[in-house]
Amino acid sequence: MMSQFPLAPSLAGPVGAPSGKPVGRRWPLLVKLAVTVVVLGALAAGADWPGILARLSAADPLLFAAGFAVKALTLPFASQRWRAVGRAAGFRLTRWTAFRLQMASGFLGQVLPGSVGADLLRGWFTWRLGHPAGPVMLALLVDRLMALLGVVLIGLAGLPHLAAVAPPAVAGTVLAGALVLAVAMGLLLLAGRIPRDRLPIPKRLRDGAPVRTAWGAVAQLRAMAGTPAAWAALGHSVAVHLATIAATILFARSVGLPLGWLDGLAIVPAAIVAAALPVSLGGWGVREGAMVAGFALLGFDADAALLVSLLIGLSIAVLSLPGGLFWLLLRNETSSLPDPVAPDPVQPGIAAPAALSTDSSR
């Protein structure tokens, strides 16, 4: 069973920022807003909107509906990933509870991207439902790692086709990034085998709270790495990304672009990673820029690529709307529950990971 960690401030307070939030804490939101507006504005300024609207009006309704339906599959897959990482971390959720948490966090991640990260909101509600704070925060970290591993594996599968259509530097960058991630994770898992009291650093640092916290988290990650639940989480992560790629292909074909599976495997993973970077609101702007650049490598029209990316973004927003009801229901449910008891504060803890994305497909 997982060891207990102290309650983190990010899970200890109510959802949402206080009204008197310092101005300095608004800067991340302002920067994200600026990036989103600038990138979308640049793409919109160079787009042929009459041509885009003509493509949209002539879209195949069956393929369009199929793309929307396949994109909707990312929601149960993502919720099952959260359920699996929770099991690996030491707490259990029902399928329905995991789905409710996913929907609520996805909704708030779309409408309040500057103050409430989708991941942290999901963790907060999970904690409020009575699950230990330490394992919940560890599960947040592992959930993000699994999402990243899943997209890297798919990107490697599409690398041969990317190498055939893109300049060598592009394919080389993807391969180098995958290798760096693999080496970093390997070193992390190997480091977990070293007892803390044998670390080659001064004893004062070894016994300090930061090192105890970090080494406890590394040991927990290593213990989780080979569990069936962790492998299940990775499988759900791959399924999430494959559903996003399939939806992109269907949306593209609905507006007349003959995008194939190899094309999707080659270019969509980069757009997923770009949208996951915490530099814009909900991935808007950077996702569209990455998609337009990727489609250009394949020789497709930039306006059509922009349309396909906007369809993906709009599908995410529409699918997130029902999460508002789940959020309200969870608020009412958790407000009637007693506050979870914080573990012994002298025990080591881990910091909650920052949310990288508000899209449930990552």
Beta strands, then each sheet from edge to edge (+ up, - down):
end
